[in-house]
């Protein structure tokens, strides 16, 4: 009887494992697609990044748990805020004729914002690699590559990158409420500032390469 129970338990566990493996991958951000190798880089201005402390990483991981529950809703809110702060960026996305109340549901914005938030999630889960080193799997290489992809957005310029960190913090504050303390703001600011610097640098690399 005990043997049958153990056998059934193992069989059920195997079935659950097979079910998990068979689930379709609904992500649209795939890091391998964007990773930039060291030899592909060209000479650009050096990037100064702020190293995350163990406490920063702990805070980010803990608060991210609340954000990722509704990741599909957070992304459009971030970009809606970006467009509010700098309406010219909305034109870059060719969404300048879309009214504010329709923006969050627009398929173009939803797809891009989903990709963006999945990229943030990737960085959050791999913060130990975000050290500016030249290792093959460094998160920095992925965000360099992501930045290079932004060359397709005609009209994008250096000044546009400055609104992203504040817009993300704005949405985090709204999501976390009273839990969005000074320490949480500082930790997230450091992470997002670093990521945006890499994206911006990747965009610069591609811009220079096409001149």
Backbone as ProteinMPNN parsed JSONL, in Angstrom:
{"seq_chain_A": "XXXXXXXXXXXXXXXXXXXXXXXXXXXXXXXXXXXXXXXXXXXXXXXXXXXXXXXXXXXXXXXXXXXXXXXXXXXXXXXXXXXXXXXXXXXXXXXXXXXXXXXXXXXXXXXXXXXXXXXXXXXXXXXXXXXXXXXXXXXXXXXXXXXXXXXXXXXXXXXXXXXXXXXXXXXXXXXXXXXXXXXXXXXXXXXXXXXXXXXXXXXXXXXXXXX", "coords_chain_A": {"N_chain_A": [[0.833, -1.197, 0.0], [1.897, 1.227, 0.886], [3.958, 1.387, -0.94], [2.559, 1.696, -3.34], [1.364, 4.157, -2.894], [3.585, 5.826, -2.766], [4.537, 5.476, -5.332], [2.435, 6.536, -6.84], [2.59, 9.161, -6.006], [5.063, 9.94, -7.01], [4.536, 9.68, -9.717], [2.571, 11.633, -10.081], [4.052, 13.913, -9.492], [5.845, 13.836, -11.589], [4.127, 14.212, -13.749], [3.224, 16.819, -13.239], [5.617, 18.171, -13.547], [6.156, 17.695, -16.254], [4.003, 19.06, -17.31], [4.6, 21.698, -16.642], [6.885, 22.078, -18.219], [5.794, 21.949, -20.721], [4.351, 24.235, -21.031], [3.671, 27.128, -22.933], [6.154, 29.576, -23.837], [5.599, 32.732, -23.036], [6.978, 35.044, -22.974], [8.366, 38.039, -24.411], [10.743, 39.2, -24.364], [13.936, 38.213, -24.897], [16.966, 37.561, -23.655], [19.298, 36.498, -24.963], [19.092, 37.316, -27.554], [19.877, 39.952, -27.597], [22.401, 40.229, -26.518], [25.594, 41.675, -26.506], [28.804, 41.198, -27.726], [32.126, 41.698, -26.44], [34.043, 42.298, -28.423], [32.513, 43.474, -30.355], [32.036, 46.014, -29.627], [32.631, 49.556, -29.905], [34.768, 52.449, -29.665], [33.703, 54.501, -27.143], [32.386, 56.982, -24.88], [33.386, 56.359, -21.502], [31.419, 54.517, -19.112], [30.049, 55.383, -16.042], [28.998, 53.559, -13.443], [26.894, 52.884, -10.632], [27.675, 50.82, -8.021], [25.652, 48.258, -6.754], [24.661, 47.764, -3.432], [24.58, 44.994, -1.059], [22.297, 45.399, 0.5], [20.79, 47.093, -1.133], [20.186, 45.312, -3.219], [18.676, 43.405, -1.86], [16.44, 44.919, -1.099], [15.402, 45.632, -3.615], [14.755, 43.113, -4.716], [12.8, 42.224, -2.893], [10.757, 44.179, -3.103], [10.182, 43.973, -5.757], [8.675, 41.703, -5.952], [6.098, 42.494, -5.444], [5.614, 44.149, -7.582], [5.841, 42.55, -9.909], [3.594, 40.977, -9.921], [1.54, 42.198, -11.291], [2.635, 42.722, -13.823], [2.002, 43.152, -16.495], [0.383, 45.352, -16.413], [1.889, 47.33, -15.281], [3.913, 48.161, -17.068], [2.651, 49.66, -19.317], [1.764, 51.833, -17.772], [4.156, 53.004, -16.994], [5.179, 53.95, -19.45], [3.143, 55.637, -20.231], [3.43, 57.599, -18.323], [5.97, 58.509, -19.031], [5.387, 59.696, -21.481], [3.763, 61.727, -20.6], [5.528, 63.34, -19.202], [7.378, 63.993, -21.173], [6.125, 64.757, -24.017], [7.137, 64.621, -26.603], [8.384, 62.203, -26.903], [6.34, 60.434, -27.22], [5.64, 60.873, -29.813], [7.869, 59.847, -31.086], [7.381, 57.168, -30.789], [5.36, 56.968, -32.522], [2.799, 57.359, -31.615], [1.48, 59.641, -31.152], [-0.996, 60.514, -31.929], [-2.786, 59.159, -30.457], [-5.145, 59.172, -27.909], [-4.783, 60.003, -24.386], [-6.384, 58.355, -22.697], [-6.607, 56.061, -24.139], [-4.143, 55.032, -24.493], [-2.858, 53.077, -22.746], [-4.046, 50.713, -23.494], [-3.312, 50.335, -26.077], [-2.036, 48.268, -28.644], [0.633, 48.465, -29.678], [2.001, 49.936, -27.74], [1.575, 48.285, -25.515], [2.966, 45.953, -26.202], [5.632, 46.87, -26.471], [6.068, 47.925, -23.922], [5.754, 45.654, -22.39], [7.948, 44.16, -23.169], [9.94, 45.86, -22.209], [9.503, 45.812, -19.405], [9.932, 43.121, -18.899], [12.599, 43.027, -19.475], [13.592, 44.577, -17.38], [12.887, 42.866, -15.312], [14.576, 40.712, -15.904], [17.047, 41.922, -15.366], [16.753, 42.435, -12.624], [16.686, 39.845, -11.576], [19.213, 39.07, -12.12], [21.117, 40.645, -10.886], [23.644, 40.398, -9.727], [25.375, 40.144, -11.808], [25.519, 42.583, -12.911], [27.842, 44.481, -13.145], [29.428, 45.919, -14.767], [31.504, 44.577, -15.974], [33.352, 42.686, -18.487], [32.331, 40.215, -19.015], [30.871, 37.444, -20.748], [28.161, 36.867, -20.274], [27.23, 39.049, -18.986], [24.853, 41.253, -17.658], [25.002, 43.841, -18.529], [25.866, 43.663, -21.19], [23.613, 42.731, -22.47], [21.866, 44.871, -22.166], [23.254, 46.854, -23.499], [22.951, 45.834, -26.075], [20.172, 45.959, -26.298], [19.879, 48.687, -26.291], [21.078, 49.3, -28.738], [19.148, 48.422, -30.466], [17.334, 50.45, -30.378], [17.849, 52.245, -32.327], [16.068, 52.167, -34.344], [14.013, 53.82, -33.72], [13.063, 56.62, -34.975], [13.949, 59.977, -34.485], [14.551, 59.805, -31.848], [16.549, 61.01, -29.202], [19.462, 61.983, -27.237], [18.544, 63.383, -24.938], [16.087, 62.273, -24.347], [16.367, 59.962, -22.848], [16.6, 60.681, -20.243], [14.198, 60.785, -18.823], [13.278, 58.313, -18.079], [14.055, 56.925, -15.66], [12.846, 58.466, -13.582], [10.153, 58.17, -14.305], [9.699, 55.445, -13.992], [10.148, 55.216, -11.247], [8.027, 56.744, -10.373], [5.805, 55.136, -10.99], [6.43, 52.907, -9.44], [6.227, 54.03, -6.91], [3.508, 54.579, -6.826], [2.535, 51.989, -6.923], [3.642, 50.682, -4.671], [2.985, 52.318, -2.54], [2.913, 53.303, 0.826], [5.055, 51.727, 1.378], [7.011, 52.496, -0.282], [9.686, 53.676, 0.514], [12.364, 55.982, 1.457], [14.749, 54.52, 1.299], [14.01, 52.506, -0.47], [13.517, 53.984, -2.765], [16.109, 54.974, -3.315], [17.574, 52.596, -3.785], [16.262, 51.488, -6.058], [16.609, 53.61, -7.834], [19.351, 53.55, -8.279], [19.675, 51.075, -9.597], [18.001, 51.346, -11.936], [19.053, 53.679, -13.108], [21.599, 52.731, -13.831], [20.908, 50.753, -15.736], [19.616, 52.28, -17.718], [21.738, 53.861, -18.523], [23.344, 51.956, -19.819], [21.618, 51.194, -21.907], [21.387, 53.639, -23.235], [24.034, 54.012, -23.984], [24.381, 51.871, -25.729], [22.661, 52.653, -27.759], [24.019, 54.932, -28.6], [26.348, 53.734, -29.602], [25.391, 52.379, -31.86], [24.35, 54.507, -33.292], [26.693, 55.977, -33.871], [28.015, 54.075, -35.409], [26.571, 54.063, -37.731], [27.011, 56.406, -38.994]], "CA_chain_A": [[0.0, 0.0, 0.0], [2.805, 2.361, 0.971], [4.701, 1.445, -2.203], [1.652, 2.247, -4.354], [1.169, 5.572, -2.592], [4.819, 6.5, -3.161], [4.593, 5.416, -6.796], [1.45, 7.504, -7.354], [3.091, 10.486, -5.696], [6.124, 10.229, -7.976], [3.913, 9.834, -11.022], [1.908, 12.939, -10.084], [5.1, 14.929, -9.56], [6.381, 13.789, -12.956], [3.12, 14.816, -14.625], [3.254, 18.26, -12.999], [6.856, 18.672, -14.141], [5.967, 17.676, -17.703], [3.042, 20.113, -17.629], [5.315, 22.975, -16.561], [7.794, 22.165, -19.355], [5.029, 22.069, -21.956], [3.705, 25.536, -21.089], [4.306, 28.007, -23.92], [6.909, 30.716, -23.318], [4.881, 33.92, -23.48], [7.836, 36.226, -22.896], [8.791, 38.587, -25.693], [12.124, 39.643, -24.183], [14.852, 37.08, -24.813], [18.292, 38.164, -23.489], [20.294, 36.028, -25.928], [18.937, 38.065, -28.807], [20.439, 41.296, -27.488], [23.738, 40.241, -25.921], [26.643, 42.243, -27.345], [30.125, 40.719, -27.35], [33.093, 42.771, -26.206], [34.716, 42.679, -29.657], [31.597, 44.224, -31.197], [31.953, 47.383, -29.134], [33.527, 50.55, -30.467], [35.206, 53.407, -28.654], [32.699, 55.48, -26.729], [32.679, 57.515, -23.556], [33.233, 55.356, -20.446], [30.196, 54.616, -18.319], [30.22, 55.293, -14.591], [27.816, 52.955, -12.841], [26.917, 52.798, -9.169], [27.58, 49.434, -7.595], [24.555, 48.0, -5.827], [25.051, 47.122, -2.18], [23.726, 43.851, -0.711], [21.019, 45.913, 0.993], [20.06, 47.541, -2.322], [19.691, 44.135, -3.935], [17.613, 42.809, -1.043], [15.265, 45.8, -1.204], [14.865, 45.515, -4.975], [14.136, 41.789, -4.868], [11.589, 42.141, -2.074], [9.701, 45.038, -3.643], [9.83, 43.488, -7.096], [7.644, 40.672, -5.796], [4.799, 43.168, -5.522], [5.482, 44.746, -8.909], [5.711, 41.559, -10.978], [2.26, 40.369, -9.884], [0.747, 42.835, -12.351], [3.651, 43.257, -14.718], [1.384, 43.578, -17.756], [-0.252, 46.656, -16.204], [2.887, 48.304, -14.856], [4.632, 48.684, -18.223], [1.935, 50.764, -19.965], [1.726, 52.984, -16.871], [5.467, 53.647, -17.06], [5.308, 54.698, -20.701], [2.172, 56.732, -20.201], [4.063, 58.64, -17.519], [7.056, 59.049, -19.858], [4.775, 60.578, -22.481], [3.252, 62.909, -19.895], [6.679, 64.177, -18.859], [7.957, 64.483, -22.425], [5.225, 64.359, -25.106], [7.868, 64.384, -27.85], [8.727, 60.78, -26.973], [5.148, 59.759, -27.734], [5.726, 61.002, -31.264], [8.912, 58.912, -31.497], [6.724, 55.862, -30.846], [4.267, 57.101, -33.496], [1.549, 57.231, -30.858], [1.103, 60.995, -30.777], [-2.402, 60.762, -32.241], [-3.589, 58.33, -29.558], [-5.548, 59.924, -26.719], [-4.252, 59.449, -23.136], [-7.22, 57.305, -22.119], [-6.5, 54.865, -24.974], [-2.735, 54.645, -24.603], [-2.477, 51.864, -22.029], [-4.611, 49.542, -24.16], [-2.843, 50.277, -27.46], [-1.19, 47.074, -28.813], [2.04, 48.809, -29.872], [2.538, 50.312, -26.433], [1.526, 47.126, -24.624], [4.046, 45.037, -26.561], [6.926, 47.463, -26.141], [6.178, 48.053, -22.467], [5.949, 44.306, -21.85], [9.356, 43.843, -23.4], [10.733, 46.693, -21.313], [9.372, 45.323, -18.033], [10.588, 41.814, -18.837], [14.029, 43.332, -19.42], [13.837, 44.987, -15.992], [12.817, 41.636, -14.523], [15.818, 39.98, -16.167], [18.112, 42.603, -14.628], [16.511, 42.227, -11.201], [17.034, 38.465, -11.234], [20.635, 38.837, -12.416], [21.821, 41.856, -10.439], [25.036, 40.131, -9.389], [26.181, 40.272, -13.022], [25.491, 43.974, -13.358], [29.001, 45.107, -12.514], [30.2, 46.638, -15.771], [32.612, 43.766, -16.462], [33.253, 42.292, -19.893], [31.969, 38.803, -19.095], [29.969, 37.149, -21.859], [26.75, 36.864, -19.875], [26.967, 40.23, -18.173], [23.599, 41.95, -17.953], [25.347, 45.058, -19.259], [25.935, 43.368, -22.621], [22.245, 42.61, -22.962], [21.266, 46.201, -22.242], [23.91, 47.51, -24.621], [22.282, 45.353, -27.283], [18.822, 46.517, -26.3], [20.033, 50.078, -26.694], [21.366, 49.335, -30.174], [17.876, 48.224, -31.167], [16.56, 51.696, -30.345], [18.173, 53.055, -33.496], [14.913, 52.149, -35.25], [13.074, 54.873, -33.333], [13.476, 57.885, -35.571], [13.636, 61.146, -33.664], [15.053, 59.605, -30.486], [17.823, 61.694, -28.961], [20.083, 61.797, -25.922], [17.763, 63.968, -23.843], [14.9, 61.474, -24.063], [16.647, 58.895, -21.889], [16.599, 61.214, -18.885], [12.902, 60.738, -18.14], [12.878, 56.938, -17.792], [14.185, 56.562, -14.247], [11.801, 59.142, -12.812], [8.846, 57.61, -14.655], [9.614, 54.128, -13.352], [9.995, 55.461, -9.812], [6.668, 57.258, -10.19], [4.896, 53.986, -11.0], [6.759, 52.107, -8.256], [5.655, 54.733, -5.763], [2.062, 54.369, -6.877], [2.275, 50.566, -6.667], [4.056, 50.277, -3.321], [2.358, 53.168, -1.53], [3.733, 53.655, 1.986], [6.266, 50.885, 1.387], [8.009, 53.134, -1.134], [10.458, 54.503, 1.437], [13.567, 56.617, 0.896], [15.704, 53.457, 0.985], [13.519, 51.827, -1.677], [13.752, 54.916, -3.88], [17.547, 55.023, -3.605], [17.991, 51.315, -4.367], [15.726, 51.382, -7.414], [17.24, 54.651, -8.647], [20.68, 53.067, -8.668], [19.536, 50.021, -10.599], [17.441, 51.85, -13.195], [20.031, 54.594, -13.692], [22.628, 51.915, -14.477], [20.339, 50.108, -16.922], [19.376, 53.301, -18.739], [23.051, 54.245, -19.044], [23.756, 50.931, -20.784], [20.747, 51.323, -23.078], [21.769, 54.875, -23.916], [25.336, 53.794, -24.597], [24.165, 50.992, -26.88], [22.068, 53.497, -28.801], [25.11, 55.764, -29.113], [27.215, 52.866, -30.385], [24.758, 52.121, -33.153], [24.27, 55.793, -33.979], [28.026, 56.284, -34.396], [28.348, 53.089, -36.429], [25.798, 54.324, -38.962], [27.368, 57.706, -39.57]], "C_chain_A": [[0.876, 1.259, 0.0], [3.568, 2.544, -0.333], [3.851, 2.062, -3.303], [1.46, 3.752, -4.163], [2.385, 6.381, -3.035], [4.937, 6.568, -4.671], [3.654, 6.443, -7.418], [1.93, 8.943, -7.147], [4.173, 10.901, -6.69], [5.562, 10.48, -9.364], [3.249, 11.208, -11.158], [2.929, 14.063, -10.21], [5.681, 15.013, -10.956], [5.421, 14.455, -13.935], [3.097, 16.325, -14.482], [4.489, 18.891, -13.623], [6.737, 18.742, -15.652], [5.025, 18.788, -18.149], [3.717, 21.481, -17.628], [6.206, 23.158, -17.782], [7.052, 22.401, -20.66], [4.322, 23.412, -22.096], [4.41, 26.421, -22.114], [5.018, 29.172, -23.257], [6.281, 31.982, -23.885], [5.721, 35.196, -23.385], [8.156, 36.732, -24.301], [10.198, 39.176, -25.587], [12.999, 38.418, -23.978], [16.288, 37.614, -24.806], [19.311, 37.758, -24.557], [20.249, 36.806, -27.237], [19.705, 39.383, -28.782], [21.888, 41.336, -27.013], [24.794, 40.709, -26.925], [27.996, 41.761, -26.844], [31.104, 41.877, -27.249], [33.734, 43.244, -27.501], [33.822, 43.468, -30.605], [31.538, 45.689, -30.797], [32.955, 48.285, -29.857], [33.89, 51.541, -29.37], [34.122, 54.443, -28.376], [33.102, 56.004, -25.357], [32.487, 56.428, -22.5], [31.964, 55.601, -19.632], [30.533, 54.473, -16.843], [28.924, 54.753, -14.002], [28.002, 52.881, -11.333], [26.73, 51.335, -8.771], [26.468, 49.268, -6.566], [25.075, 47.286, -4.581], [24.161, 45.901, -1.936], [22.343, 44.291, -0.23], [20.16, 46.422, -0.166], [19.402, 46.351, -3.025], [18.541, 43.47, -3.183], [16.325, 43.615, -1.173], [14.597, 45.639, -2.567], [14.141, 44.187, -5.163], [12.822, 41.69, -4.104], [10.452, 42.98, -2.653], [9.272, 44.602, -5.032], [8.726, 42.441, -7.035], [6.247, 41.277, -5.92], [4.546, 43.739, -6.913], [5.158, 43.692, -9.958], [4.354, 40.85, -10.994], [1.389, 40.916, -11.005], [1.679, 43.49, -13.364], [3.051, 43.801, -16.013], [0.717, 44.947, -17.636], [0.764, 47.743, -15.863], [3.581, 48.96, -16.048], [3.92, 49.838, -18.924], [1.86, 52.018, -19.092], [3.046, 53.756, -16.913], [5.568, 54.511, -18.317], [4.291, 55.828, -20.805], [2.753, 57.904, -19.418], [5.199, 59.303, -18.305], [6.505, 60.053, -20.858], [4.211, 61.849, -21.844], [4.386, 63.886, -19.596], [7.296, 64.795, -20.115], [7.109, 63.988, -23.597], [5.939, 64.073, -26.424], [8.222, 62.903, -28.014], [7.544, 59.977, -27.496], [5.138, 59.8, -29.266], [6.773, 60.047, -31.83], [8.33, 57.504, -31.661], [5.553, 55.845, -31.831], [2.902, 56.868, -32.839], [0.986, 58.599, -30.482], [-0.354, 61.323, -31.083], [-3.353, 59.931, -31.372], [-3.896, 59.122, -28.289], [-5.035, 59.236, -25.452], [-5.063, 58.281, -22.573], [-7.181, 56.008, -22.934], [-5.086, 54.291, -25.024], [-2.42, 53.283, -23.987], [-2.992, 50.595, -22.697], [-4.101, 49.382, -25.592], [-1.854, 49.117, -27.635], [0.293, 47.368, -28.989], [2.696, 49.141, -28.53], [2.586, 49.111, -25.494], [2.68, 46.168, -24.922], [5.404, 45.604, -26.151], [7.112, 47.553, -24.628], [6.35, 46.691, -21.802], [7.4, 43.883, -22.004], [10.252, 44.597, -22.424], [10.686, 46.151, -19.884], [9.988, 43.942, -17.864], [12.108, 41.986, -18.802], [14.424, 43.768, -18.007], [13.84, 43.755, -15.09], [14.093, 40.81, -14.68], [16.976, 40.598, -15.376], [17.982, 42.374, -13.128], [16.976, 40.842, -10.763], [18.506, 38.145, -11.471], [21.493, 40.024, -11.98], [23.288, 41.623, -10.139], [25.956, 40.251, -10.605], [26.32, 41.721, -13.476], [26.619, 44.755, -12.691], [29.88, 45.835, -13.514], [31.375, 45.861, -16.33], [32.371, 43.347, -17.904], [32.891, 40.817, -20.039], [30.868, 38.59, -20.119], [28.506, 37.284, -21.481], [26.385, 38.064, -18.999], [25.671, 40.895, -18.625], [23.873, 43.208, -18.778], [25.355, 44.818, -20.757], [24.544, 43.282, -23.232], [21.621, 43.995, -23.124], [21.976, 47.102, -23.257], [23.166, 47.142, -25.913], [20.866, 45.884, -27.414], [18.86, 47.979, -26.743], [20.289, 50.216, -28.186], [20.089, 49.19, -30.999], [17.067, 49.514, -31.259], [16.889, 52.638, -31.503], [16.979, 53.139, -34.442], [13.882, 53.219, -34.897], [13.568, 56.225, -33.848], [13.031, 59.061, -34.694], [14.092, 61.005, -32.225], [16.371, 60.352, -30.331], [18.256, 61.527, -27.513], [19.207, 62.265, -24.762], [16.561, 63.115, -23.446], [15.132, 60.414, -22.989], [16.525, 59.364, -20.442], [15.292, 61.076, -18.129], [12.52, 59.329, -17.669], [12.948, 56.583, -16.313], [13.073, 57.174, -13.41], [10.422, 58.562, -13.07], [8.636, 56.238, -14.022], [9.407, 54.29, -11.85], [8.589, 55.957, -9.487], [5.666, 56.107, -10.1], [5.159, 53.078, -9.801], [6.157, 52.722, -7.0], [4.154, 54.506, -5.686], [1.695, 52.933, -6.507], [2.528, 50.19, -5.209], [3.441, 51.127, -2.209], [3.314, 53.525, -0.406], [5.02, 52.847, 2.063], [7.362, 51.446, 0.485], [8.773, 54.166, -0.294], [11.653, 55.148, 0.722], [14.578, 55.557, 0.467], [15.312, 52.716, -0.287], [13.777, 52.7, -2.905], [15.227, 54.921, -4.292], [18.006, 53.746, -4.302], [17.536, 51.188, -5.816], [16.338, 52.427, -8.341], [18.594, 54.187, -9.153], [20.586, 52.011, -9.766], [19.079, 50.582, -11.944], [18.394, 52.818, -13.876], [21.114, 53.819, -14.441], [22.108, 51.305, -15.779], [20.127, 51.111, -18.053], [20.696, 53.782, -19.335], [23.536, 53.249, -20.09], [22.919, 51.006, -22.065], [21.163, 52.539, -23.906], [23.107, 54.698, -24.636], [25.227, 52.877, -25.817], [23.591, 51.753, -28.06], [23.137, 54.391, -29.437], [26.044, 54.963, -30.009], [26.658, 52.678, -31.794], [24.631, 53.402, -33.966], [25.592, 56.166, -34.632], [28.393, 55.344, -35.54], [27.677, 53.376, -37.765], [26.105, 55.675, -39.604], [28.288, 57.526, -40.758]], "O_chain_A": [[0.648, 2.206, -0.753], [3.803, 3.664, -0.786], [4.345, 2.853, -4.106], [1.401, 4.515, -5.127], [2.254, 7.468, -3.599], [5.374, 7.574, -5.229], [4.004, 7.127, -8.379], [1.711, 9.817, -7.986], [4.21, 12.041, -7.153], [6.026, 11.356, -10.094], [3.346, 11.86, -12.197], [2.714, 15.037, -10.932], [5.975, 16.098, -11.458], [5.845, 15.174, -14.839], [2.966, 17.043, -15.473], [4.43, 19.997, -14.161], [7.16, 19.719, -16.269], [5.206, 19.386, -19.21], [3.45, 22.318, -18.49], [6.287, 24.258, -18.33], [7.602, 22.979, -21.597], [3.757, 23.709, -23.149], [5.64, 26.453, -22.148], [4.556, 29.697, -22.243], [6.414, 32.269, -25.075], [5.238, 36.29, -23.679], [8.21, 35.957, -25.256], [10.777, 39.598, -26.587], [12.831, 37.676, -23.01], [16.778, 38.071, -25.839], [20.1, 38.59, -25.005], [21.256, 36.931, -27.934], [20.135, 39.874, -29.825], [22.534, 42.381, -27.101], [24.873, 40.204, -28.045], [28.303, 41.9, -25.66], [30.929, 42.91, -27.896], [33.955, 44.441, -27.681], [34.314, 44.071, -31.559], [31.038, 46.518, -31.557], [33.985, 47.827, -30.351], [33.36, 51.463, -28.262], [33.688, 55.166, -29.273], [34.055, 55.513, -24.752], [31.534, 55.654, -22.582], [31.504, 56.734, -19.487], [31.229, 53.537, -16.447], [27.884, 55.408, -14.055], [29.124, 52.823, -10.83], [25.745, 50.699, -9.145], [26.362, 50.05, -5.621], [25.836, 46.323, -4.676], [23.097, 45.785, -2.545], [21.342, 43.636, -0.518], [18.947, 46.211, -0.182], [18.222, 46.388, -3.374], [17.561, 43.031, -3.784], [15.245, 43.048, -1.338], [13.375, 45.523, -2.659], [13.037, 44.147, -5.707], [11.845, 41.136, -4.608], [9.307, 42.53, -2.687], [8.134, 44.832, -5.439], [7.933, 42.313, -7.968], [5.33, 40.641, -6.439], [3.403, 43.805, -7.366], [4.294, 43.91, -10.808], [4.009, 40.195, -11.978], [0.595, 40.185, -11.598], [1.523, 44.66, -13.711], [3.535, 44.792, -16.561], [0.509, 45.627, -18.641], [0.533, 48.925, -16.12], [3.813, 50.169, -16.046], [4.519, 50.896, -19.113], [1.89, 53.136, -19.606], [3.064, 54.986, -16.874], [5.992, 55.665, -18.252], [4.569, 56.863, -21.411], [2.587, 59.061, -19.804], [5.367, 60.521, -18.247], [7.079, 61.123, -21.062], [4.186, 62.91, -22.467], [4.225, 65.1, -19.72], [7.684, 65.964, -20.121], [7.36, 62.901, -24.117], [5.405, 63.359, -27.272], [8.345, 62.411, -29.136], [7.731, 58.949, -28.147], [4.678, 58.863, -29.919], [6.596, 59.5, -32.918], [8.73, 56.75, -32.548], [4.849, 54.844, -31.959], [1.995, 56.274, -33.421], [0.125, 58.708, -29.609], [-0.892, 62.298, -30.56], [-4.571, 59.996, -31.534], [-2.99, 59.681, -27.67], [-4.867, 58.016, -25.439], [-4.496, 57.33, -22.035], [-7.664, 54.974, -22.475], [-4.87, 53.194, -25.54], [-1.792, 52.438, -24.625], [-2.436, 49.516, -22.489], [-4.425, 48.395, -26.253], [-0.919, 48.995, -26.843], [1.132, 46.608, -28.506], [3.8, 48.685, -28.231], [3.555, 48.948, -24.752], [3.299, 45.632, -24.003], [6.224, 44.903, -25.557], [8.2, 47.284, -24.118], [7.014, 46.582, -20.771], [8.001, 43.32, -21.088], [11.206, 44.038, -21.883], [11.722, 46.045, -19.227], [10.512, 43.626, -16.796], [12.817, 41.194, -18.18], [15.473, 43.369, -17.502], [14.693, 43.621, -14.213], [14.622, 40.277, -13.704], [17.786, 39.881, -14.789], [18.978, 42.147, -12.44], [17.586, 40.689, -9.705], [18.99, 37.085, -11.075], [22.478, 40.361, -12.637], [24.1, 42.539, -10.274], [27.164, 40.436, -10.459], [27.148, 42.036, -14.33], [26.39, 45.574, -11.8], [30.957, 46.316, -13.162], [32.173, 46.417, -17.085], [31.313, 43.62, -18.472], [33.128, 40.23, -21.095], [30.029, 39.465, -20.327], [27.698, 37.762, -22.277], [25.339, 38.07, -18.35], [25.429, 41.072, -19.819], [23.066, 43.588, -19.625], [24.903, 45.67, -21.522], [24.324, 43.705, -24.367], [20.928, 44.256, -24.107], [21.361, 48.014, -23.811], [22.807, 48.001, -26.718], [20.417, 46.218, -28.511], [17.986, 48.443, -27.475], [19.781, 51.136, -28.827], [19.966, 49.758, -32.083], [16.207, 49.648, -32.13], [16.28, 53.699, -31.64], [16.883, 54.066, -35.247], [12.978, 53.494, -35.686], [14.394, 56.88, -33.213], [11.892, 59.119, -34.23], [14.034, 61.965, -31.458], [17.212, 60.328, -31.23], [17.518, 61.002, -26.679], [19.144, 61.608, -23.723], [16.069, 63.227, -22.323], [14.195, 60.013, -22.299], [16.367, 58.555, -19.528], [15.272, 61.233, -16.908], [11.542, 59.17, -16.939], [12.007, 56.005, -15.769], [12.431, 56.482, -12.62], [9.606, 58.47, -12.153], [7.538, 55.911, -13.572], [8.592, 53.589, -11.251], [8.033, 55.623, -8.441], [4.787, 56.106, -9.238], [4.222, 52.539, -9.211], [5.64, 52.014, -6.136], [3.603, 54.269, -4.611], [0.676, 52.69, -5.861], [1.738, 49.476, -4.592], [3.386, 50.694, -1.059], [4.419, 54.003, -0.664], [5.968, 53.244, 2.74], [8.49, 50.953, 0.478], [8.528, 55.369, -0.39], [11.91, 54.889, -0.454], [15.192, 55.672, -0.594], [16.171, 52.343, -1.086], [14.204, 52.209, -3.95], [15.546, 54.879, -5.48], [18.737, 53.801, -5.291], [18.32, 50.828, -6.694], [16.561, 52.148, -9.519], [18.943, 54.404, -10.314], [21.331, 52.054, -10.745], [19.703, 50.32, -12.973], [18.534, 52.785, -15.099], [21.502, 54.197, -15.547], [22.792, 51.338, -16.802], [20.427, 50.82, -19.211], [20.763, 54.079, -20.528], [24.074, 53.642, -21.125], [23.451, 50.894, -23.169], [21.274, 52.462, -25.13], [23.288, 55.176, -25.755], [25.908, 53.09, -26.82], [23.976, 51.532, -29.208], [23.157, 54.582, -30.653], [26.483, 55.45, -31.051], [27.377, 52.805, -32.785], [24.785, 53.385, -35.187], [25.631, 56.609, -35.779], [29.008, 55.761, -36.522], [28.177, 52.968, -38.813], [25.526, 56.034, -40.629], [28.697, 58.509, -41.377]]}, "name": "protein", "num_of_chains": 1, "seq": "XXXXXXXXXXXXXXXXXXXXXXXXXXXXXXXXXXXXXXXXXXXXXXXXXXXXXXXXXXXXXXXXXXXXXXXXXXXXXXXXXXXXXXXXXXXXXXXXXXXXXXXXXXXXXXXXXXXXXXXXXXXXXXXXXXXXXXXXXXXXXXXXXXXXXXXXXXXXXXXXXXXXXXXXXXXXXXXXXXXXXXXXXXXXXXXXXXXXXXXXXXXXXXXXXXX"}
